[in-house]
Amino acid sequence: MNVTRVLSLVLVSIAGLAGASCFAQNQPDVVPQGTSGWGGNELRVVLGYSPRSNHLIGVTPDRKLYFAAIEYQRPLFQFWGTTLSYYGGIVPFVGVHRPAESVNGVSYPAAFNWGPGAEPIGFAFEFRPGARIQPMLETAGGLVYFNGQVPIAQSSQFNFMFHFGGGLEFYHDGGHFLTLGYRYHHISNANLGHFNPGIDSNLIYIGIPLWRHTRTR
């Protein structure tokens, strides 16, 4: 069994455990009648995958991206039916698969590099508060350290990353239980390595809350 298949099974298992813990709660998070509830502090697990890389900012082709994070979100304020929230997280696993290729005349075999990272600064805009399905937009940035050079040989183990995107948040009985989203995800070393071609990925992800506390006003 190859490394990519093993990592895929691990991510699916984590998603299953997170979903079980979410649906095992006995008390739904419902805003009491007579109050105007909005937002809520939330801790969630995020799992994502990109089957290929793009050419917009980064130019490295044929990369697959695997992503797992634990993110915390806190609403800041509400305006014009929109909630602005801060969010950030630790990223215990970012994996990049690259094919066999030649760099400066040197041949390198296919490889899978992975490492931990963090995205401490991020913001989200959530629309239609109180609806069962709420659209949102988001952006965040951070850094990652791989066990090998990424995105190509002769580049760098240390990289920066940022993303922007959006998705849909699903609510039931006043509680958020699932997010389905898309992130345009970028990785590059800011010219700290010998080469800096960068990776742009179409990251499709799910977010499952592990804990949530509703705020009222």
N, CA, C and O of each residue as an XYZ file, in Angstrom:
868
protein
N       0.866     -1.195      0.000
C       0.000      0.000      0.000
C       0.893      1.233      0.000
O       1.773      1.350      0.853
N       0.687      2.165     -0.947
C       1.576      3.309     -1.025
C       1.243      4.358      0.027
O       0.210      4.294      0.693
N       2.154      5.330      0.160
C       2.004      6.349      1.208
C       0.755      7.189      1.000
O       0.053      7.511      1.958
N       0.473      7.548     -0.260
C      -0.697      8.386     -0.533
C      -1.978      7.715     -0.090
O      -2.855      8.363      0.481
N      -2.099      6.395     -0.352
C      -3.316      5.672      0.038
C      -3.436      5.602      1.559
O      -4.532      5.749      2.101
N      -2.321      5.381      2.247
C      -2.350      5.322      3.710
C      -2.818      6.652      4.288
O      -3.658      6.683      5.187
N      -2.266      7.766      3.763
C      -2.643      9.077      4.284
C      -4.105      9.384      4.006
O      -4.781     10.007      4.824
N      -4.597      8.943      2.844
C      -6.005      9.154      2.540
C      -6.887      8.416      3.538
O      -7.894      8.962      3.989
N      -6.525      7.178      3.893
C      -7.295      6.415      4.870
C      -7.258      7.072      6.245
O      -8.256      7.076      6.966
N      -6.095      7.631      6.604
C      -5.988      8.317      7.899
C      -6.918      9.510      7.950
O      -7.610      9.713      8.948
N      -6.947     10.317      6.873
C      -7.802     11.497      6.846
C      -9.275     11.114      6.919
O     -10.051     11.772      7.613
N      -9.670     10.058      6.211
C     -11.063      9.603      6.266
C     -11.417      9.137      7.673
O     -12.526      9.395      8.142
N     -10.496      8.456      8.356
C     -10.748      7.982      9.715
C     -10.924      9.144     10.675
O     -11.807      9.116     11.532
N     -10.083     10.175     10.536
C     -10.203     11.351     11.398
C     -11.541     12.020     11.202
O     -12.188     12.430     12.166
N     -11.968     12.135      9.921
C     -13.262     12.749      9.636
C     -14.395     11.971     10.284
O     -15.331     12.562     10.822
N     -14.312     10.637     10.236
C     -15.354      9.811     10.852
C     -15.430      9.990     12.351
O     -16.518     10.083     12.919
N     -14.261     10.038     13.000
C     -14.236     10.229     14.452
C     -14.765     11.590     14.837
O     -15.504     11.724     15.813
N     -14.382     12.620     14.061
C     -14.858     13.968     14.366
C     -16.362     14.065     14.202
O     -17.047     14.684     15.017
N     -16.882     13.437     13.122
C     -18.319     13.467     12.914
C     -19.064     12.747     14.017
O     -20.128     13.196     14.443
N     -18.520     11.631     14.486
C     -19.171     10.890     15.572
C     -19.231     11.709     16.841
O     -20.249     11.703     17.533
N     -18.146     12.422     17.164
C     -18.130     13.235     18.377
C     -19.119     14.380     18.273
O     -19.713     14.793     19.269
N     -19.298     14.906     17.026
C     -20.235     16.003     16.837
C     -21.667     15.542     17.054
O     -22.422     16.195     17.775
N     -22.057     14.418     16.437
C     -23.444     13.968     16.518
C     -23.757     13.261     17.827
O     -24.919     12.961     18.098
N     -22.733     12.985     18.655
C     -22.971     12.333     19.932
C     -23.399     13.313     21.011
O     -23.736     12.881     22.113
N     -23.401     14.607     20.743
C     -23.793     15.592     21.747
C     -25.275     15.427     22.070
O     -26.102     15.220     21.183
N     -25.584     15.521     23.339
C     -26.964     15.331     23.772
C     -27.784     16.614     23.713
O     -28.992     16.568     23.484
N     -27.124     17.776     23.923
C     -27.835     19.032     23.994
C     -27.523     19.875     22.763
O     -26.384     20.312     22.598
N     -28.522     20.120     21.877
C     -28.279     20.987     20.729
C     -28.038     22.415     21.193
O     -28.576     22.847     22.213
N     -27.229     23.140     20.440
C     -26.905     24.515     20.769
C     -27.970     25.415     20.166
O     -27.854     25.834     19.014
N     -29.022     25.718     20.951
C     -30.163     26.476     20.462
C     -30.187     27.840     21.142
O     -30.021     27.939     22.358
N     -30.396     28.893     20.349
C     -30.526     30.229     20.914
C     -31.885     30.371     21.578
O     -32.901     30.105     20.936
N     -31.944     30.787     22.864
C     -33.231     30.915     23.552
C     -34.147     31.904     22.854
O     -33.680     32.872     22.254
N     -35.451     31.665     22.932
C     -36.406     32.593     22.368
C     -36.338     33.917     23.111
O     -36.091     33.968     24.316
N     -36.565     34.992     22.351
C     -36.528     36.306     22.956
C     -35.148     36.941     22.932
O     -34.989     38.074     23.387
N     -34.152     36.245     22.416
C     -32.824     36.824     22.280
C     -32.433     36.829     20.816
O     -33.002     36.104     20.001
N     -31.466     37.648     20.500
C     -30.959     37.714     19.137
C     -29.566     37.124     19.119
O     -28.592     37.809     19.429
N     -29.466     35.846     18.754
C     -28.168     35.175     18.778
C     -27.421     35.353     17.478
O     -28.025     35.428     16.407
N     -26.100     35.421     17.573
C     -25.300     35.474     16.353
C     -23.936     34.908     16.660
O     -23.390     35.080     17.750
N     -23.398     34.220     15.655
C     -22.027     33.733     15.764
C     -21.838     32.730     16.873
O     -22.796     32.135     17.367
N     -20.597     32.550     17.258
C     -20.240     31.646     18.329
C     -18.799     31.218     18.209
O     -18.301     30.982     17.108
N     -18.119     31.117     19.356
C     -16.764     30.575     19.348
C     -16.829     29.117     18.913
O     -17.721     28.374     19.324
N     -15.879     28.715     18.081
C     -15.945     27.371     17.525
C     -14.552     26.778     17.359
O     -13.605     27.461     16.972
N     -14.455     25.493     17.662
C     -13.247     24.718     17.391
C     -13.640     23.611     16.426
O     -14.586     22.869     16.688
N     -12.922     23.491     15.307
C     -13.320     22.541     14.271
C     -12.107     21.837     13.681
O     -10.983     22.333     13.760
N     -12.354     20.681     13.093
C     -11.339     19.974     12.320
C     -11.641     20.195     10.846
O     -12.792     20.121     10.418
N     -10.591     20.467     10.074
C     -10.729     20.735      8.643
C      -9.862     19.739      7.878
O      -8.676     19.590      8.170
N     -10.459     19.058      6.898
C      -9.758     18.074      6.090
C      -9.957     18.407      4.620
O     -11.089     18.591      4.171
N      -8.852     18.486      3.861
C      -8.965     18.883      2.464
C      -8.032     18.131      1.548
O      -7.056     17.520      1.983
N      -8.354     18.190      0.257
C      -7.562     17.497     -0.766
C      -7.644     18.263     -2.076
O      -8.706     18.759     -2.453
N      -6.505     18.355     -2.771
C      -6.465     18.946     -4.102
C      -5.824     17.942     -5.053
O      -4.698     17.509     -4.807
N      -6.504     17.559     -6.131
C      -5.961     16.537     -7.042
C      -4.918     17.058     -8.019
O      -4.196     16.271     -8.630
N      -4.830     18.377     -8.175
C      -3.878     18.920     -9.131
C      -3.533     20.366     -8.754
O      -4.213     20.984     -7.934
N      -2.477     20.889     -9.359
C      -2.051     22.262     -9.093
C      -2.350     23.155    -10.296
O      -2.417     22.691    -11.435
N      -2.529     24.448    -10.016
C      -2.876     25.447    -11.027
C      -1.677     26.318    -11.374
O      -0.603     26.174    -10.790
N      -1.871     27.227    -12.330
C      -0.859     28.215    -12.682
C      -1.477     29.601    -12.593
O      -1.961     30.126    -13.596
N      -1.467     30.189    -11.429
C      -1.934     31.559    -11.249
C      -0.837     32.380    -10.584
O      -0.327     33.334    -11.172
N      -0.472     32.008     -9.357
C       0.662     32.627     -8.660
C       1.852     31.676     -8.730
O       2.923     32.043     -9.213
N       1.655     30.454     -8.244
C       2.667     29.420     -8.384
C       2.603     28.783     -9.762
O       1.574     28.847    -10.434
N       3.712     28.163    -10.186
C       3.773     27.598    -11.536
C       4.170     26.128    -11.539
O       4.381     25.563    -12.612
N       4.280     25.486    -10.373
C       4.696     24.088    -10.321
C       3.533     23.177    -10.717
O       2.472     23.241    -10.096
N       3.709     22.326    -11.743
C       2.594     21.477    -12.203
C       2.526     20.140    -11.471
O       3.469     19.734    -10.792
N       1.389     19.467    -11.626
C       1.216     18.054    -11.258
C       1.483     17.771     -9.778
O       2.087     16.752     -9.441
N       1.039     18.659     -8.902
C       1.168     18.426     -7.456
C      -0.190     18.109     -6.850
O      -1.195     18.731     -7.196
N      -0.214     17.138     -5.946
C      -1.402     16.833     -5.156
C      -1.168     17.341     -3.740
O      -0.073     17.211     -3.193
N      -2.205     17.918     -3.156
C      -2.081     18.514     -1.823
C      -3.048     17.846     -0.857
O      -4.222     17.655     -1.173
N      -2.543     17.489      0.330
C      -3.350     16.938      1.425
C      -3.244     17.893      2.604
O      -2.163     18.399      2.902
N      -4.365     18.140      3.274
C      -4.399     19.200      4.291
C      -5.269     18.769      5.462
O      -6.389     18.298      5.265
N      -4.757     18.928      6.685
C      -5.540     18.663      7.900
C      -5.208     19.727      8.930
O      -4.035     19.984      9.197
N      -6.223     20.347      9.511
C      -6.008     21.442     10.457
C      -7.046     21.394     11.571
O      -8.121     20.812     11.425
N      -6.694     22.021     12.681
C      -7.628     22.285     13.770
C      -7.718     23.798     13.902
O      -6.731     24.460     14.222
N      -8.912     24.345     13.654
C      -9.074     25.797     13.572
C     -10.021     26.307     14.657
O     -10.987     25.641     15.032
N      -9.715     27.501     15.147
C     -10.565     28.189     16.131
C     -11.122     29.447     15.484
O     -10.394     30.194     14.830
N     -12.422     29.677     15.670
C     -13.064     30.863     15.090
C     -13.850     31.609     16.153
O     -14.505     31.002     17.000
N     -13.776     32.953     16.099
C     -14.478     33.804     17.067
C     -15.062     35.010     16.334
O     -14.323     35.729     15.662
N     -16.370     35.249     16.447
C     -16.970     36.413     15.787
C     -16.487     37.709     16.426
O     -16.322     37.784     17.643
N     -16.261     38.728     15.603
C     -15.807     40.028     16.083
C     -16.958     41.028     16.159
O     -17.199     41.618     17.212
N     -17.664     41.218     15.055
C     -18.842     42.081     15.067
C     -19.708     41.781     13.854
O     -19.295     41.082     12.929
N     -20.917     42.327     13.880
C     -21.894     42.085     12.829
C     -22.321     43.400     12.214
O     -22.524     44.386     12.922
N     -22.460     43.417     10.888
C     -22.882     44.626     10.197
C     -23.609     44.241      8.918
O     -23.173     43.337      8.205
N     -24.711     44.920      8.620
C     -25.454     44.729      7.376
C     -25.735     43.252      7.088
O     -25.601     42.801      5.951
N     -26.116     42.517      8.105
C     -26.426     41.107      7.924
C     -25.228     40.230      7.656
O     -25.370     39.118      7.147
N     -24.043     40.720      7.994
C     -22.796     39.977      7.786
C     -22.023     39.896      9.092
O     -21.912     40.892      9.807
N     -21.489     38.730      9.409
C     -20.669     38.550     10.600
C     -19.207     38.443     10.195
O     -18.836     37.587      9.393
N     -18.381     39.317     10.757
C     -16.931     39.250     10.543
C     -16.313     38.479     11.701
O     -16.518     38.834     12.861
N     -15.561     37.429     11.395
C     -14.947     36.598     12.422
C     -13.442     36.485     12.208
O     -12.949     36.503     11.080
N     -12.735     36.371     13.317
C     -11.323     35.984     13.260
C     -11.238     34.464     13.300
O     -12.019     33.816     13.996
N     -10.296     33.891     12.558
C     -10.012     32.477     12.760
C      -8.541     32.199     12.471
O      -7.894     32.897     11.691
N      -8.041     31.167     13.119
C      -6.671     30.733     12.930
C      -6.562     29.301     13.414
O      -7.466     28.791     14.075
N      -5.456     28.654     13.084
C      -5.360     27.261     13.488
C      -3.960     26.699     13.400
O      -3.045     27.309     12.846
N      -3.829     25.515     13.965
C      -2.614     24.739     13.791
C      -2.872     23.731     12.675
O      -3.984     23.225     12.521
N      -1.833     23.451     11.906
C      -1.961     22.551     10.766
C      -0.986     21.399     10.994
O       0.162     21.475     10.556
N      -1.413     20.346     11.662
C      -0.484     19.255     11.969
C      -0.013     18.485     10.751
O       0.978     17.758     10.820
N      -0.724     18.639      9.618
C      -0.336     17.848      8.446
C      -0.635     18.593      7.155
O      -1.787     18.905      6.853
N       0.423     18.874      6.397
C       0.308     19.328      5.010
C       1.170     18.382      4.177
O       2.370     18.263      4.426
N       0.581     17.715      3.204
C       1.315     16.767      2.380
C       1.293     17.172      0.915
O       0.262     17.602      0.399
N       2.441     17.034      0.242
C       2.547     17.353     -1.183
C       3.156     16.153     -1.912
O       4.248     15.699     -1.571
N       2.454     15.655     -2.899
C       2.981     14.569     -3.738
C       3.475     15.162     -5.052
O       2.756     15.917     -5.707
N       4.699     14.818     -5.435
C       5.239     15.283     -6.706
C       5.683     14.082     -7.544
O       6.126     13.072     -6.998
N       5.565     14.195     -8.863
C       5.976     13.098     -9.745
C       7.490     13.097     -9.954
O       8.188     14.018     -9.530
N       7.978     12.063    -10.604
C       9.383     12.043    -10.995
C       9.642     13.155    -11.997
O       8.830     13.397    -12.890
N      10.769     13.829    -11.848
C      11.054     14.950    -12.727
C      12.543     15.277    -12.709
O      13.303     14.735    -11.907
N      12.942     16.165    -13.601
C      14.331     16.590    -13.703
C      14.435     18.067    -13.362
O      13.667     18.881    -13.875
N      15.386     18.417    -12.494
C      15.624     19.806    -12.106
C      17.078     20.140    -12.427
O      17.996     19.534    -11.875
N      17.284     21.111    -13.327
C      18.638     21.502    -13.734
C      19.466     20.316    -14.220
O      20.660     20.214    -13.940
N      18.807     19.425    -14.953
C      19.517     18.291    -15.515
C      19.720     17.118    -14.583
O      20.324     16.118    -14.970
N      19.221     17.222    -13.345
C      19.332     16.137    -12.361
C      17.967     15.474    -12.210
O      16.966     16.154    -11.986
N      17.926     14.153    -12.334
C      16.663     13.416    -12.223
C      16.347     13.093    -10.763
O      17.227     12.692    -10.001
N      15.086     13.270    -10.385
C      14.623     12.970     -9.038
C      13.400     12.062     -9.127
O      12.525     12.296     -9.960
N      13.323     11.031     -8.284
C      12.159     10.139     -8.302
C      10.927     10.824     -7.704
O      11.037     11.858     -7.045
N       9.770     10.239     -7.942
C       8.543     10.733     -7.311
C       8.693     10.681     -5.793
O       9.364      9.798     -5.258
N       8.073     11.616     -5.115
C       8.232     11.692     -3.654
C       6.974     12.276     -3.021
O       6.178     12.961     -3.662
N       6.834     11.975     -1.740
C       5.757     12.561     -0.935
C       6.397     13.261      0.253
O       7.041     12.622      1.086
N       6.221     14.576      0.331
C       6.765     15.363      1.443
C       5.629     15.888      2.292
O       4.568     16.251      1.783
N       5.862     15.922      3.582
C       4.825     16.397      4.489
C       5.477     17.156      5.640
O       6.687     17.078      5.853
N       4.648     17.890      6.375
C       5.161     18.615      7.526
C       4.055     19.350      8.266
O       2.931     19.446      7.773
N       4.372     19.869      9.453
C       3.411     20.639     10.242
C       3.513     22.126      9.928
O       4.513     22.599      9.389
N       2.468     22.841     10.275
C       2.469     24.276     10.055
C       1.446     24.968     10.933
O       0.899     24.367     11.858
N       1.192     26.221     10.642
C       0.208     27.009     11.386
C      -0.310     28.120     10.497
O       0.415     28.651      9.655
N      -1.562     28.464     10.692
C      -2.173     29.616     10.028
C      -2.791     30.499     11.109
O      -3.988     30.398     11.379
N      -1.986     31.363     11.732
C      -2.468     32.092     12.906
C      -3.398     33.266     12.608
O      -4.145     33.693     13.488
N      -3.366     33.791     11.393
C      -4.146     34.983     11.076
C      -5.103     34.685      9.935
O      -4.685     34.360      8.824
N      -6.398     34.802     10.225
C      -7.398     34.602      9.188
C      -8.688     35.329      9.522
O      -8.954     35.641     10.683
N      -9.483     35.595      8.502
C     -10.768     36.274      8.686
C     -11.824     35.623      7.810
O     -11.535     35.161      6.706
N     -13.058     35.593      8.317
C     -14.177     35.009      7.586
C     -15.357     35.971      7.609
O     -15.599     36.649      8.607
N     -16.080     36.023      6.510
C     -17.314     36.802      6.405
C     -18.449     35.820      6.194
O     -18.471     35.077      5.212
N     -19.403     35.824      7.134
C     -20.549     34.917      7.076
C     -21.819     35.724      6.807
O     -22.050     36.765      7.422
N     -22.633     35.227      5.883
C     -23.822     35.946      5.446
C     -25.092     35.183      5.851
O     -25.048     33.990      6.149
N     -26.202     35.888      5.854
C     -27.521     35.325      6.189
C     -27.525     34.693      7.587
O     -27.850     33.512      7.716
N     -27.170     35.455      8.643
C     -27.198     34.877      9.993
C     -28.598     34.412     10.368
O     -29.586     35.091     10.089
N     -28.669     33.253     10.999
C     -29.946     32.684     11.393
C     -30.515     31.701     10.388
O     -31.441     30.959     10.716
N     -29.977     31.677      9.147
C     -30.460     30.744      8.136
C     -29.838     29.365      8.356
O     -28.788     29.239      8.986
N     -30.489     28.354      7.837
C     -29.971     26.992      7.970
C     -28.737     26.754      7.097
O     -27.879     25.938      7.436
N     -28.651     27.472      5.969
C     -27.478     27.391      5.097
C     -26.926     28.796      4.931
O     -27.614     29.682      4.424
N     -25.693     29.000      5.356
C     -25.101     30.333      5.356
C     -23.853     30.363      4.469
O     -22.901     29.630      4.735
N     -23.839     31.198      3.417
C     -22.629     31.363      2.609
C     -21.553     32.086      3.408
O     -21.862     32.848      4.323
N     -20.310     31.851      3.068
C     -19.212     32.551      3.737
C     -18.024     32.683      2.788
O     -17.856     31.898      1.854
N     -17.197     33.715      3.062
C     -15.928     33.937      2.385
C     -14.829     33.953      3.435
O     -15.085     34.319      4.583
N     -13.603     33.562      3.068
C     -12.546     33.447      4.060
C     -11.176     33.649      3.434
O     -11.001     33.496      2.225
N     -10.202     33.998      4.279
C      -8.805     34.073      3.877
C      -7.927     33.908      5.112
O      -8.312     34.323      6.205
N      -6.755     33.309      4.948
C      -5.840     33.109      6.075
C      -4.438     32.848      5.536
O      -4.257     32.517      4.364
N      -3.450     33.003      6.417
C      -2.067     32.764      6.008
C      -1.236     32.236      7.149
O      -1.604     32.368      8.316
N      -0.084     31.621      6.800
C       0.791     31.071      7.823
C       2.055     30.502      7.214
O       2.556     31.012      6.211
N       2.569     29.443      7.821
C       3.830     28.840      7.395
C       3.807     27.341      7.619
O       2.965     26.825      8.354
N       4.749     26.637      6.974
C       4.835     25.183      7.065
C       6.279     24.763      6.859
O       7.017     25.383      6.093
N       6.677     23.689      7.560
C       8.033     23.156      7.429
C       7.933     21.686      7.023
O       7.399     20.867      7.771
N       8.449     21.351      5.832
C       8.342     20.003      5.292
C       9.567     19.158      5.641
O      10.619     19.677      6.012
N       9.399     17.848      5.512
C      10.528     16.943      5.768
C      11.458     16.824      4.561
O      12.468     16.122      4.624
N      11.127     17.501      3.469
C      11.966     17.549      2.280
C      11.720     18.859      1.554
O      10.893     19.664      1.982
N      12.424     19.075      0.473
C      12.295     20.330     -0.260
C      11.023     20.351     -1.098
O      10.734     19.416     -1.845
N      10.270     21.440     -0.956
C       8.976     21.630     -1.620
C       8.956     23.041     -2.204
O       9.414     23.972     -1.541
N       8.446     23.234     -3.408
C       7.677     22.279     -4.231
C       8.516     21.425     -5.169
O       8.003     20.468     -5.748
N       9.806     21.752     -5.333
C      10.682     20.960     -6.178
C      11.988     20.731     -5.430
O      12.286     21.419     -4.454
N      12.762     19.757     -5.898
C      14.104     19.583     -5.358
C      14.906     20.864     -5.599
O      14.681     21.572     -6.580
N      15.840     21.149     -4.696
C      16.682     22.337     -4.771
C      15.900     23.622     -4.475
O      16.296     24.706     -4.904
N      14.779     23.494     -3.735
C      14.039     24.705     -3.363
C      14.183     24.951     -1.871
O      15.198     25.507     -1.453
N      13.197     24.556     -1.033
C      13.283     24.854      0.397
C      12.344     23.952      1.191
O      11.267     23.590      0.716
N      12.759     23.594      2.401
C      11.864     22.868      3.308
C      10.895     23.813      4.000
O       9.780     23.416      4.336
N      11.301     25.046      4.215
C      10.454     26.041      4.872
C       9.679     26.811      3.816
O      10.249     27.295      2.839
N       8.371     26.920      4.024
C       7.516     27.639      3.079
C       6.453     28.450      3.814
O       6.089     28.159      4.953
N       5.981     29.456      3.133
C       4.809     30.195      3.581
C       3.593     29.674      2.818
O       3.725     29.087      1.744
N       2.419     29.896      3.384
C       1.192     29.495      2.687
C       0.069     30.464      3.025
O       0.012     31.017      4.124
N      -0.815     30.655      2.069
C      -2.031     31.420      2.321
C      -3.129     30.880      1.415
O      -2.861     30.186      0.434
N      -4.364     31.210      1.759
C      -5.487     30.766      0.943
C      -6.603     31.792      0.971
O      -6.673     32.629      1.871
N      -7.466     31.720     -0.016
C      -8.717     32.474     -0.014
C      -9.768     31.605     -0.672
O      -9.451     30.779     -1.528
N     -11.014     31.786     -0.278
C     -12.067     30.945     -0.829
C     -13.397     31.199     -0.164
O     -13.656     32.290      0.345
N     -14.231     30.191     -0.171
C     -15.556     30.324      0.405
C     -16.249     28.983      0.471
O     -15.684     27.944      0.129
N     -17.504     29.035      0.926
C     -18.236     27.783      1.045
C     -19.598     27.991      1.659
O     -20.110     29.109      1.716
N     -20.180     26.897      2.118
C     -21.496     26.908      2.744
C     -21.401     26.279      4.124
O     -20.779     25.231      4.299
N     -22.035     26.937      5.118
C     -22.113     26.405      6.479
C     -23.535     25.917      6.721
O     -24.498     26.620      6.417
N     -23.662     24.712      7.269
C     -24.963     24.091      7.478
C     -25.290     24.057      8.968
O     -24.456     23.676      9.789
N     -26.524     24.462      9.308
C     -26.987     24.539     10.692
C     -28.224     23.657     10.880
O     -29.018     23.469      9.958
N     -28.367     23.123     12.098
C     -29.547     22.342     12.452
C     -29.850     22.572     13.929
O     -28.971     22.424     14.779
N     -31.101     22.937     14.234
C     -31.517     23.225     15.613
C     -30.618     24.282     16.261
O     -30.285     24.195     17.443
N     -30.233     25.281     15.462
C     -29.429     26.376     16.002
C     -27.952     26.090     16.095
O     -27.188     26.965     16.501
N     -27.511     24.878     15.728
C     -26.106     24.516     15.851
C     -25.457     24.269     14.504
O     -26.070     23.680     13.613
N     -24.235     24.709     14.351
C     -23.463     24.484     13.137
C     -22.898     23.069     13.178
O     -22.248     22.694     14.153
N     -23.140     22.269     12.120
C     -22.665     20.890     12.156
C     -21.777     20.516     10.970
O     -21.165     19.448     10.990
N     -21.684     21.371      9.922
C     -20.875     20.996      8.775
C     -20.572     22.216      7.912
O     -21.419     23.092      7.736
N     -19.351     22.260      7.376
C     -18.965     23.248      6.369
C     -18.407     22.518      5.161
O     -17.582     21.615      5.300
N     -18.854     22.906      3.980
C     -18.298     22.424      2.721
C     -17.717     23.624      2.004
O     -18.416     24.612      1.780
N     -16.433     23.550      1.638
C     -15.815     24.738      1.087
C     -14.722     24.476      0.074
O     -14.313     23.341     -0.170
N     -14.266     25.578     -0.508
C     -13.187     25.580     -1.505
C     -12.170     26.652     -1.110
O     -12.541     27.770     -0.753
N     -10.891     26.301     -1.179
C      -9.826     27.259     -0.914
C      -8.814     27.232     -2.059
O      -8.331     26.170     -2.452
N      -8.505     28.407     -2.581
C      -7.383     28.511     -3.505
C      -6.144     28.650     -2.640
O      -5.918     29.693     -2.027
N      -5.340     27.589     -2.592
C      -4.259     27.466     -1.611
C      -2.902     27.643     -2.298
O      -2.625     27.013     -3.319
N      -2.065     28.506     -1.725
C      -0.756     28.815     -2.311
C       0.357     28.490     -1.323
O       0.249     28.784     -0.132
N       1.424     27.882     -1.826
C       2.628     27.582     -1.044
C       3.833     28.110     -1.800
O       3.979     27.851     -2.994
N       4.706     28.854     -1.111
C       5.956     29.313     -1.719
C       6.932     29.688     -0.615
O       6.539     29.861      0.539
N       8.227     29.814     -0.978
C       9.247     30.082      0.038
C       9.717     31.536      0.076
O      10.688     31.852      0.763
N       9.027     32.436     -0.667
C       9.362     33.867     -0.659
C      10.826     34.111     -1.035
O      11.479     35.012     -0.507
N      11.318     33.292     -1.952
C      12.698     33.423     -2.451
C      13.757     33.163     -1.388
O      14.876     33.666     -1.488
N      13.407     32.375     -0.364
C      14.395     31.978      0.637
C      15.198     30.757      0.192
O      16.255     30.476      0.757
N      14.708     30.031     -0.813
C      15.412     28.870     -1.339
C      16.107     29.197     -2.645
O      16.080     30.335     -3.113
N      16.733     28.176     -3.228
C      17.405     28.368     -4.509
C      16.392     28.677     -5.611
O      16.642     29.509     -6.483
N      15.245     27.994     -5.559
C      14.172     28.223     -6.529
C      12.870     28.444     -5.776
O      12.689     27.954     -4.661
N      11.954     29.200     -6.412
C      10.688     29.520     -5.762
C       9.543     29.490     -6.780
O       8.922     30.519     -7.043
N       9.261     28.311     -7.355
C       8.173     28.251     -8.344
C       6.777     28.307     -7.728
O       5.833     28.732     -8.394
N       6.624     27.883     -6.459
C       5.332     27.937     -5.798
C       4.357     26.877     -6.268
O       4.490     26.328     -7.361
N       3.366     26.595     -5.417
C       2.291     25.653     -5.748
C       0.955     26.347     -5.522
O       0.723     26.926     -4.461
N       0.085     26.290     -6.514
C      -1.300     26.734     -6.363
C      -2.208     25.508     -6.440
O      -2.120     24.724     -7.385
N      -3.077     25.345     -5.446
C      -3.913     24.146     -5.370
C      -5.387     24.504     -5.241
O      -5.750     25.503     -4.620
N      -6.233     23.661     -5.847
C      -7.682     23.760     -5.660
C      -8.075     22.846     -4.510
O      -8.306     21.654     -4.715
N      -8.151     23.391     -3.314
C      -8.377     22.590     -2.116
C      -9.872     22.505     -1.810
O     -10.500     23.504     -1.461
N     -10.427     21.313     -1.944
C     -11.808     21.051     -1.547
C     -11.779     20.481     -0.133
O     -11.020     19.551      0.139
N     -12.595     21.024      0.774
C     -12.477     20.606      2.169
C     -13.834     20.493      2.854
O     -14.839     21.041      2.401
N     -13.819     19.758      3.967
C     -14.955     19.713      4.876
C     -14.483     20.213      6.237
O     -13.341     19.977      6.632
N     -15.368     20.903      6.949
C     -15.099     21.350      8.306
C     -16.163     20.807      9.241
O     -17.356     20.967      8.986
N     -15.735     20.162     10.330
C     -16.670     19.565     11.286
C     -16.392     20.136     12.669
O     -15.305     19.924     13.206
N     -17.351     20.862     13.266
C     -17.130     21.431     14.596
C     -16.921     20.360     15.658
O     -17.645     19.365     15.711
N     -15.922     20.582     16.498
C     -15.699     19.730     17.660
C     -16.325     20.331     18.909
O     -16.692     19.622     19.846
N     -16.440     21.667     18.899
C     -17.008     22.381     20.050
C     -17.487     23.732     19.567
O     -16.846     24.356     18.722
N     -18.622     24.195     20.103
C     -19.164     25.481     19.706
C     -19.946     26.089     20.861
O     -20.697     25.396     21.547
N     -19.762     27.394     21.071
C     -20.484     28.131     22.105
C     -21.179     29.313     21.465
O     -20.524     30.215     20.942
N     -22.520     29.313     21.503
C     -23.290     30.385     20.878
C     -23.281     31.633     21.730
O     -23.457     31.586     22.947
N     -23.067     32.768     21.050
C     -23.127     34.058     21.723
C     -24.495     34.683     21.514
O     -25.129     34.464     20.482
N     -24.952     35.457     22.486
C     -26.207     36.202     22.339
C     -25.936     37.658     22.628
O     -24.922     38.013     23.229
N     -26.848     38.487     22.194
C     -26.693     39.920     22.473
C     -28.054     40.527     22.771
O     -28.152     41.726     23.033
